[in-house]
Amino acid sequence: MNHASLLTRESFIELGARARAHALLDPGSFRELAGPFDRLVSPWLERQGVVPQADDGVVVAKGRIGGQPTVVLAIEGAFQGGSLGEVGGAKIAGALELAAQDNRRGVPTRAVILFETGGVRLQEANLGLAAIADIHAAIVDLRRYQPVVGVIAGTVGCFGGMSIAAGLCSYLVVTREARLGLNGPQVIEQEAGVAEYDSRDRPFIWSFTGGEQRIATGLADRYVEDDSDAIRAAVQALLAGGVPAAHRSERYAHYLQCLAEYDPARQPEPETVRAIYAPGAKS
Amino acid sequence: MEQLQFEYPAGAPASQRVLVGVVGSGDLEVMVEPGTSGTTTIHVTTSVDGYGKVWDAQLSRVFGAGPRAAMRIRIHDFGATPGVVGMRLAEAFEALGTDGGEQS
């Protein structure tokens, strides 16, 4: 990126969840459902001494992208690490289920999920996990009719149960700042030891879970600059592309075969992972 | 975590509702809705205990300075400094309109 484009671009990463949804939807089409004034706050956080947020960290925005009906589900990474509890999880799952219902009634509603989440909210434990399972089921239901596009912009990234949700999406858009992984770096360090995985070594972490690596290994579909216009264009193009012939998660047999060829006795390098997944990397 | 309540005299109800900010580290969320004519109520939930006097001093200065529209304000604070609180309130008033959103 040169100086001129750095000055004129609007950073997507620096936007909050609501502003991100605004940036993706066609101008004037944004309509928030189950919004902050509807009093759908988490009933569990205050009881545990944690300050809640009026929208529980999830924005459900109905509108249009490229003139077509679309629902954007934006997670606010600044609130409790974008963690999903009962209310925020239900907002996402419910919106996806309604989008699928729209399709069964002849309205071709698509979905875009803006992942910025560490996964389940530990204070809401099983309720958050149940909600994330509902989200998984709803994505698999909706993607039969219309594409579900996931965006991981950063800087929180996408981890835990929601990384599975990202894996279920029809298409995934990432930036250089994005990270995608089942376990977060600190969890891996805690379990495997600092000698194997140093969570403070940022280049090391990004070399395995960063957006660039995820594109190179075919686990994401578009690599874009941190620029609202570029991200909107990528999302719009993927939505217009329709449902893929085979979703990534439907090609699990191929990925299992890739993993079977890996020798766990050797410490992997980022290049090792690229080599293993290279045959599966979609063009 | 601590809950605080404040009340100030005000004018006519605010003309609309506004949400600014985020419950992120060192930040806060301010929700403004039209209040009942003549009174502004503020409900603060803050993650930092023992700062009731600081909230009282700051809010009294902001809402005691002159007539503002009547608002029902809900604040979710996650350790914001008084400077950040002041900026978020100013942002909310700006979104309401220059006169603080009083209905004419």
Interface residues (C-beta under 8 A of the other chain):
Chain A: G16 P36 F37 E46 G49 V50 V51 P52 Q53 A54 E76 A78 F79 Q80
Chain B: M1 R17 L19 V22 V23 G24 S25 D27 E29 M31 E33 T45 T46 S47 R74 H76 D77 F78
